Amino acid sequence: MKFDSSTLKSLCLLRLSAIGDVCHAVAMVQAIQREYPNLAITWVIGKVEYQLVKNLPGINFVIFDKSQGWRSFWQLKKALAGQKFDVLLHMQVALRATVASLMIKAKWRVGFDKQRAKEGQWLVTNHAIEPQTEPHVLEGFMGFAKAIGVKNTQVDWQIPVSDADNDFANKLINNDKVLVICPAASKAERNWLPQRYAEVADHAQTLGYRVMLCGGPTELERTLAQSIIAQAKGNIEVMVGKTTLTQLLALLNRATLVIAPDTGPLHMAVTQKTPVIGLYAHSNPGRTGPFLYRENTISVYHEVIASQVEGEIPWGKRAKGEHLMELVKTTDVIECFNRISSLQ
């Protein structure tokens, strides 16, 4: 399947969630925009994720609000009534996304290759991207850009942030060295131990860093932040639940270094080209690690998964266990911190 700018005039992208994956998708979308600057692009996206990318130029967003249950599908159908796209990029392997795709009319319906087109995706597409060997999620997404003729798939991000959000971050950080810790993942088992975050924070402060905790407003994140503070010797600034997504993006842009498990803010920091240390135990960092800073990943995934799976290990296989993050050593994180700090 080949497209060129004379035949490709409208495109719909279906990627609902999550924050980290949406960050990867932005790089792909902007590669498409470089190739086809006049292409009309519609992005069907989740309600929360939209808040991060709502200012992207040249994109019409249609919000899919999953909290509405089955009504969300009819709302999507209504929002796209009368539209037929030249191509649909069906980029989410989930039953909800498969059903949502039925509300989108398109001549060409591009999905993942046969091995990855799960949750019924292969039933609602008529073309597949090229198979890939052990790709990072972002590289997998770039396969969609290549499928429609994009030649330059260099990874870059341009996510607009308002002057007000930049001013917010500038005033908060000023010109100080700041370590931002985004300690919470979406599931508690993927979080590192509060005491170990506190030990790294104390170490950073001995090197002249301010330490700031950032994250969302959930009770899990607030509780984790309070536990870190209680075990730290120095003063830690708390911004958990106090920022919008775009304010957080601006803060991550101004930060000197970011530490986080496999969670949205980790990948948000990567889009700002801010050095990150990723903490991994459950997912393969080769697949979901911080794309530009995979050498900074502290991971016990490979040793854990080798003990759980006999024979060949599927590339995307997740490790199971509630206490795997306890295997991530403070000394390894501090050693990585020192190495990065010495280069800044």
VEXDREN-2710 file (C-alpha; in Angstrom, 1 decimal):
% VEXDREN-2710
k/r/px/py/pz
1/MET/0.0/0.0/0.0
2/LYS/1.5/3.3/-1.0
3/PHE/0.2/6.8/-0.5
4/ASP/1.3/10.1/-1.9
5/SER/0.3/13.7/-1.2
6/SER/-1.9/13.9/-4.3
7/THR/-4.2/11.0/-3.1
8/LEU/-4.0/11.2/0.7
9/LYS/-6.2/14.1/1.9
10/SER/-7.8/13.0/5.1
11/LEU/-6.6/10.8/8.0
12/CYS/-8.1/9.6/11.2
13/LEU/-5.9/8.4/14.1
14/LEU/-7.4/6.2/16.8
15/ARG/-5.2/6.1/19.9
16/LEU/-7.2/6.7/23.1
17/SER/-4.7/6.2/25.9
18/ALA/-2.5/6.2/27.9
19/ILE/-0.3/9.3/28.5
20/GLY/3.0/7.6/27.7
21/ASP/1.6/6.0/24.5
22/VAL/0.1/9.3/23.4
23/CYS/3.5/10.9/23.8
24/HIS/4.9/8.3/21.5
25/ALA/2.0/8.9/19.1
26/VAL/2.8/12.6/18.9
27/ALA/6.2/11.9/17.4
28/MET/4.5/9.7/14.7
29/VAL/1.8/12.3/14.0
30/GLN/4.4/15.0/13.6
31/ALA/6.4/12.9/11.2
32/ILE/3.3/12.5/9.1
33/GLN/2.7/16.2/9.2
34/ARG/6.3/16.8/7.9
35/GLU/5.6/14.5/4.9
36/TYR/2.0/15.7/4.3
37/PRO/1.7/19.3/5.5
38/ASN/-1.7/19.8/4.0
39/LEU/-3.2/16.6/5.3
40/ALA/-6.4/16.9/7.3
41/ILE/-5.9/14.9/10.5
42/THR/-8.5/13.9/13.1
43/TRP/-7.4/12.2/16.3
44/VAL/-9.8/10.2/18.4
45/ILE/-8.4/10.4/21.9
46/GLY/-9.2/9.9/25.5
47/LYS/-10.6/12.7/27.7
48/VAL/-7.6/12.9/30.0
49/GLU/-5.0/12.5/27.3
50/TYR/-6.5/15.3/25.2
51/GLN/-5.6/17.7/28.0
52/LEU/-1.9/17.1/27.2
53/VAL/-2.0/17.5/23.4
54/LYS/-5.0/19.8/22.9
55/ASN/-2.8/22.6/21.5
56/LEU/-1.1/20.5/18.8
57/PRO/-1.5/22.5/15.5
58/GLY/-3.2/21.0/12.5
59/ILE/-5.2/18.4/14.3
60/ASN/-8.9/18.1/14.9
61/PHE/-9.5/16.2/18.2
62/VAL/-12.5/14.1/18.9
63/ILE/-12.8/13.1/22.5
64/PHE/-13.8/9.6/23.4
65/ASP/-15.0/9.6/27.0
66/LYS/-14.9/6.0/28.2
67/SER/-16.6/7.0/31.5
68/GLN/-19.9/7.3/29.4
69/GLY/-19.9/3.5/28.9
70/TRP/-21.7/2.3/25.8
71/ARG/-22.9/5.9/25.1
72/SER/-19.3/6.9/24.3
73/PHE/-19.5/4.8/21.1
74/TRP/-22.7/6.5/19.9
75/GLN/-21.3/9.9/20.8
76/LEU/-18.2/9.1/18.7
77/LYS/-20.4/8.0/15.8
78/LYS/-22.4/11.2/16.0
79/ALA/-19.2/13.4/16.2
80/LEU/-17.9/11.7/12.9
81/ALA/-21.3/11.6/11.1
82/GLY/-21.0/12.3/7.4
83/GLN/-17.2/11.9/7.4
84/LYS/-15.2/9.3/5.5
85/PHE/-11.5/9.3/5.7
86/ASP/-9.0/8.2/3.2
87/VAL/-7.2/6.3/5.9
88/LEU/-7.7/5.2/9.5
89/LEU/-4.6/4.4/11.6
90/HIS/-6.0/2.0/14.2
91/MET/-3.2/2.2/16.8
92/GLN/-4.7/0.7/19.9
93/VAL/-5.0/-3.0/20.6
94/ALA/-7.9/-3.1/23.0
95/LEU/-11.5/-4.3/22.6
96/ARG/-12.8/-0.8/23.4
97/ALA/-10.8/0.6/20.5
98/THR/-11.8/-2.2/18.2
99/VAL/-15.5/-1.3/18.8
100/ALA/-14.8/2.4/18.6
101/SER/-13.2/1.9/15.2
102/LEU/-16.5/0.6/13.8
103/MET/-17.8/4.2/14.2
104/ILE/-15.1/5.5/11.9
105/LYS/-15.6/5.3/8.1
106/ALA/-12.4/5.0/6.1
107/LYS/-11.3/3.5/2.8
108/TRP/-8.0/2.2/4.1
109/ARG/-8.0/0.8/7.6
110/VAL/-4.4/0.2/8.9
111/GLY/-3.7/-1.9/12.0
112/PHE/-0.8/-3.8/13.5
113/ASP/0.7/-6.8/11.8
114/LYS/-0.9/-10.2/12.4
115/GLN/1.2/-11.1/15.5
116/ARG/0.2/-7.9/17.3
117/ALA/-3.3/-7.3/16.0
118/LYS/-5.1/-8.7/19.1
119/GLU/-8.4/-8.0/20.7
120/GLY/-10.2/-8.4/17.3
121/GLN/-8.2/-5.6/15.6
122/TRP/-7.5/-7.7/12.6
123/LEU/-11.2/-8.1/12.0
124/VAL/-11.8/-4.3/11.5
125/THR/-8.7/-3.5/9.4
126/ASN/-7.9/-4.2/5.8
127/HIS/-4.1/-3.4/5.9
128/ALA/-1.3/-4.1/8.3
129/ILE/2.0/-2.4/9.1
130/GLU/5.2/-4.3/8.4
131/PRO/6.1/-6.8/11.1
132/GLN/8.9/-5.6/13.4
133/THR/11.4/-7.5/15.5
134/GLU/11.5/-6.4/19.1
135/PRO/10.4/-2.8/18.6
136/HIS/10.0/0.0/21.2
137/VAL/6.4/1.1/21.3
138/LEU/7.4/4.3/19.6
139/GLU/9.1/2.4/16.8
140/GLY/5.9/0.3/16.5
141/PHE/3.9/3.5/16.0
142/MET/6.3/4.8/13.4
143/GLY/5.4/1.7/11.4
144/PHE/2.0/3.4/10.8
145/ALA/3.8/6.4/9.4
146/LYS/5.9/4.3/7.1
147/ALA/2.8/2.4/5.9
148/ILE/1.4/5.6/4.4
149/GLY/4.6/6.6/2.7
150/VAL/6.4/8.7/5.3
151/LYS/10.2/8.6/4.6
152/ASN/11.6/10.7/7.4
153/THR/10.7/9.0/10.7
154/GLN/13.2/10.9/12.8
155/VAL/11.8/11.2/16.3
156/ASP/11.0/14.7/17.5
157/TRP/8.4/16.4/19.6
158/GLN/6.8/19.8/19.5
159/ILE/4.1/19.9/22.1
160/PRO/2.9/23.5/22.5
161/VAL/2.7/24.9/26.0
162/SER/1.0/28.2/26.8
163/ASP/2.9/31.2/28.1
164/ALA/0.9/31.0/31.3
165/ASP/2.1/27.4/31.9
166/ASN/5.7/28.3/31.0
167/ASP/5.6/31.2/33.4
168/PHE/4.2/28.9/36.1
169/ALA/7.2/26.6/35.7
170/ASN/9.8/29.3/35.3
171/LYS/8.7/31.0/38.6
172/LEU/8.7/27.7/40.4
173/ILE/12.0/26.4/39.3
174/ASN/13.8/29.6/38.3
175/ASN/17.4/28.6/37.4
176/ASP/17.9/26.1/40.2
177/LYS/19.1/22.5/39.8
178/VAL/15.9/20.5/40.4
179/LEU/15.3/16.8/40.6
180/VAL/11.7/16.0/39.8
181/ILE/10.5/12.7/41.2
182/CYS/7.2/11.4/39.7
183/PRO/6.9/8.4/42.0
184/ALA/3.6/6.8/41.1
185/ALA/2.6/4.5/38.3
186/SER/-1.0/3.6/37.5
187/LYS/-0.7/0.4/39.6
188/ALA/0.8/0.4/43.1
189/GLU/2.9/-2.7/42.4
190/ARG/4.9/-0.7/39.9
191/ASN/5.9/1.9/42.4
192/TRP/9.3/1.9/44.1
193/LEU/9.6/1.9/47.8
194/PRO/9.1/5.3/49.6
195/GLN/12.2/4.9/51.7
196/ARG/14.3/4.4/48.6
197/TYR/12.9/7.5/46.9
198/ALA/13.6/9.4/50.1
199/GLU/17.3/8.1/50.1
200/VAL/17.8/9.3/46.5
201/ALA/16.2/12.7/47.4
202/ASP/18.5/13.1/50.3
203/HIS/21.5/12.3/48.1
204/ALA/20.4/14.7/45.5
205/GLN/20.2/17.5/48.1
206/THR/23.8/16.9/49.2
207/LEU/24.7/17.7/45.6
208/GLY/22.8/21.0/45.6
209/TYR/19.6/19.9/44.0
210/ARG/16.1/20.9/45.0
211/VAL/13.8/17.9/45.1
212/MET/10.2/18.1/43.9
213/LEU/7.5/15.5/43.9
214/CYS/5.0/15.7/41.0
215/GLY/2.0/13.6/40.0
216/GLY/-1.7/13.4/39.7
217/PRO/-4.5/14.0/42.3
218/THR/-5.3/10.4/43.2
219/GLU/-5.3/9.2/46.8
220/LEU/-2.6/6.6/45.8
221/GLU/-0.2/9.4/44.7
222/ARG/-0.9/11.7/47.6
223/THR/-0.3/8.8/50.1
224/LEU/2.9/7.8/48.4
225/ALA/4.2/11.4/48.4
226/GLN/3.5/11.8/52.1
227/SER/5.3/8.5/52.9
228/ILE/8.4/9.7/50.9
229/ILE/8.4/13.0/52.8
230/ALA/8.0/11.3/56.2
231/GLN/11.2/9.3/55.5
232/ALA/13.3/12.0/53.9
233/LYS/15.8/14.0/56.0
234/GLY/15.7/17.1/53.9
235/ASN/12.9/19.4/52.6
236/ILE/11.0/18.0/49.6
237/GLU/8.6/20.3/47.7
238/VAL/5.3/18.7/46.9
239/MET/3.4/19.5/43.6
240/VAL/1.4/16.2/43.6
241/GLY/-2.1/17.0/42.5
242/LYS/-1.3/20.7/42.1
243/THR/-0.6/20.9/38.3
244/THR/-2.5/20.4/35.1
245/LEU/-0.9/18.1/32.5
246/THR/0.5/21.1/30.5
247/GLN/1.8/22.7/33.7
248/LEU/3.5/19.4/34.6
249/LEU/4.9/19.3/31.0
250/ALA/6.4/22.8/31.5
251/LEU/7.9/21.7/34.9
252/LEU/9.4/18.6/33.3
253/ASN/10.9/20.8/30.6
254/ARG/12.6/23.0/33.2
255/ALA/13.7/20.2/35.5
256/THR/17.4/19.1/35.6
257/LEU/16.6/15.4/36.0
258/VAL/13.5/13.3/36.4
259/ILE/13.1/9.9/38.1
260/ALA/10.0/7.8/37.7
261/PRO/8.8/4.3/37.1
262/ASP/7.1/3.3/33.8
263/THR/4.5/6.0/33.9
264/GLY/3.1/8.9/31.8
265/PRO/5.3/11.7/33.3
266/LEU/8.5/9.7/32.5
267/HIS/7.6/9.8/28.8
268/MET/6.4/13.4/29.0
269/ALA/9.9/14.3/30.3
270/VAL/11.4/12.5/27.3
271/THR/9.4/14.7/24.9
272/GLN/11.1/17.7/26.6
273/LYS/14.5/16.1/26.2
274/THR/15.0/16.2/29.9
275/PRO/17.3/13.4/31.2
276/VAL/15.3/10.7/33.0
277/ILE/16.1/7.6/35.1
278/GLY/13.4/5.0/34.5
279/LEU/12.7/2.3/37.2
280/TYR/11.5/-1.0/35.7
281/ALA/10.6/-4.4/37.0
282/HIS/7.3/-5.4/35.4
283/SER/7.6/-4.3/31.8
284/ASN/10.4/-4.8/29.2
285/PRO/12.4/-1.5/29.1
286/GLY/13.4/-2.3/25.6
287/ARG/9.8/-2.0/24.6
288/THR/8.5/0.7/27.0
289/GLY/11.6/2.4/28.4
290/PRO/12.3/6.2/28.1
291/PHE/13.0/6.3/24.3
292/LEU/15.9/8.8/24.3
293/TYR/17.4/7.7/27.6
294/ARG/17.2/3.9/27.6
295/GLU/20.8/3.7/28.8
296/ASN/19.6/5.4/32.1
297/THR/17.1/2.7/32.9
298/ILE/17.5/0.8/36.1
299/SER/15.8/-2.5/35.4
300/VAL/15.4/-5.9/37.0
301/TYR/12.9/-7.0/34.4
302/HIS/15.1/-9.5/32.5
303/GLU/16.2/-11.4/35.6
304/VAL/12.6/-11.5/36.9
305/ILE/11.0/-12.6/33.7
306/ALA/13.7/-15.3/33.1
307/SER/12.6/-16.8/36.4
308/GLN/8.9/-16.8/35.5
309/VAL/9.0/-17.9/31.8
310/GLU/10.6/-21.0/30.5
311/GLY/12.0/-21.0/27.0
312/GLU/11.6/-18.1/24.6
313/ILE/10.2/-15.0/26.3
314/PRO/7.7/-12.9/24.2
315/TRP/8.9/-9.4/23.7
316/GLY/6.0/-7.7/25.4
317/LYS/5.6/-10.2/28.2
318/ARG/4.9/-8.6/31.6
319/ALA/6.4/-9.9/34.8
320/LYS/4.0/-10.7/37.6
321/GLY/4.4/-10.0/41.3
322/GLU/3.5/-7.4/43.9
323/HIS/7.0/-6.9/45.3
324/LEU/9.3/-6.9/42.2
325/MET/10.2/-3.2/42.5
326/GLU/11.9/-4.1/45.8
327/LEU/14.7/-5.6/43.7
328/VAL/15.6/-2.2/42.3
329/LYS/18.5/-1.1/44.4
330/THR/19.0/2.4/45.7
331/THR/22.8/2.2/45.0
332/ASP/22.1/1.5/41.3
333/VAL/19.8/4.5/41.1
334/ILE/22.3/6.8/42.9
335/GLU/25.2/5.6/40.7
336/CYS/23.1/6.5/37.6
337/PHE/22.1/9.8/39.1
338/ASN/25.8/10.7/39.8
339/ARG/26.8/9.7/36.2
340/ILE/24.1/11.9/34.7
341/SER/24.8/14.8/37.1
342/SER/28.5/14.8/36.3
343/LEU/27.6/15.5/32.7
344/GLN/25.3/18.4/33.3
END
